[in-house]
Structure formats: structure tokens, C-alpha cells
């Protein structure tokens, strides 16, 4: 019984300690992120409109290259799908030949047995 009591109290203490450490750590990280975002907003509001234009141009360039990459990936996937469909058709044809011959063999056997 003492081992169970020790486990329960240790588990409870660990859960409380972990919750406390996690809460403090989360609060510190959140406050840092808020401080950084506040500093960035202050820099943008104090600065000219040019940083916004540059960031917009960067986004447009990234978007264009992203679109090209997406198009390339889409075409590659379409090619692979076409290859898979062709392979599936070939396998169906082969299985159809095997199953077609097997079904004829079964019908031949049934007629012989009668």
C-alpha cells in the first residue's frame, strides 16, 4: 500500500510542478512574441510606405515562384496518375485473360461432371 500512496502523491506533485513550469514558460514566450510584434508594428508605422511596397513585391515574387512550383508539381502528379492508370488497365487486361480462361475451365468441368 505504501508504494501506491507514494506513487499517487508523486504523480500529483509532478503534475502540479509540470503545470506550474509550463504555465510560466508559456507566459514568458507569449510576452516575448507580443513584444516583438509590437516592435515590428512600431517600426512599420514610423517608417515610410516603402517597406510595405517591398514586402508586397517580395510576396508577389514568392507567389509567382510558388505558382510555378505548384504547376510543376501538378503536372508531375498528372503524369504519375496517367502511368498508374495505364498500369491498372494492363493488370486488369491480364487478370481478365486469366479469369476468362479460368471461368471457361470451370464451365467445361461442370458440363463433364453432369
Beta strands, then each sheet from edge to edge (+ up, - down):
end
